[in-house]
Amino acid sequence: MLGQIIISVILGAFGQILVKIGAKNLELDFAPEHLLRSLGAIMQNFPVMSGLFFYGVSFILWIKVLTKTELSYAYPFVSLGYIFIMAFSVMVFKENISFYRVLGTVLVIAGVIFISRS
């Protein structure tokens, strides 16, 4: 079950990266007179829609996980998404990561390790 949890989290993080890639090319205006045009732009944006697909697959897998696992055990693993997003952000977007972000990530990892051993 742990493998399915990790796969679900990775798919969700990958979906987020795709949404970010697609969002860079969007200029959205949700004022009533521009709402349909903005929604249409989102729907025609392949990376955003691909990201939504990965979210969907992640969600379906997550439902499967929750049928077999306690929520209090499974949910903390969602925080691993922060780690995957940080790694993807460095590799894909060339973002600089501060010492405090790394320290926070180490603390998240430690927390997940403690929870996984319970």
N, C-alpha and C positions, 0 to 999 in steps of 0.2 A: 504494500500500500504506500510505503514511503516513496517508491519510485513514481507512482502516479501523482502523488502530491508535488514532487519536484518537477515533473513534466508539466503539470498544470501551471505551476508558478512560472516556469520558463516560457511557456506559450503565451501567458499573459504579459510577461515582460517584453517578449518579442513583438507582440501586438502593439504595445505602447511605443516601442521604437519605430515601428512602421507608421503609426499615427503621427509621431513627431516628424518623421521624414516627409510625410504628405502635408502636414500642417505648415511646413516652411513655405509651401507654394500657394497657400490659401490666404485670401483677404476676405474676411467674413464680416458681415454687418447684419446683426440680428434685429435691426429696427424693422417694424412691421412691413414697410414698403420694400425691404430688401431680403426678407426672411426666406422666401422661396428660392431666390437666386443663390443665396448662401447655402441652403440645404442641398440644392442641385449641384453646386460646386463640390460639396463634401461627397455626395454620392458618385460623382464622376472622377473622384480622386482615387486612383488605384491603390497607392500605399495606405491611405486611410481606410479604404474598404477592406483591404487585405488585413490590416491590423484589427479591424472589427471581426473579421472571420476568425483570426487567431484567438481573440477574446472569447468568441463563441465556443470554439473547440475547448479552450481552457475551462470555461464555465461548465460545459457538459461533463468534462472529466472531473471537475470539482464536485459536481453532484454525485458522480459515481463514488468518489472518495468519501463523501459525507454519508453515503449509505452504509459504509463499513467501518468508519473511524469516528471517534469522539471529536466534536468540534473544538474542544479545548486543547486537544492534541494537534489537530490538523491546522487550525487557523494561524498559529504563530509562524508556521512555515511560509505563509504569504509574505512575511517580512523579508524573506530571501529575495523577493522581487526587487527590493531596494539595492541589493548587492548586484544582481544581474543588470539592473538598469544602470548602475554606476559603471560597471565594466563595459557595457555596450556604449555608454555615453563617451567614455574615454576612447574606445576603439573606433566608433562610427563617427561621432561628432567632434572628436579631438578636444573634448572639454577638459579643463584642468580641475583636479580634485584636491581640495584643501586637506590639511592634516586633520581637522576636526571631522570632516566627512569620513575619512579613513578610520579615525578613532570610533566614530559612531557605528560604522559598519562592523568593526571588530566586536563591539559590544552586542550588536544584533546577532552576529554569528555565535557568540558565546551563549546568548540567550536561547537561540534555536537548538544548540547542542544540549543544553540543560533540559529543554523540553523534550527533545527527541529521546532522551534516556529515561524519561519517566514512564 
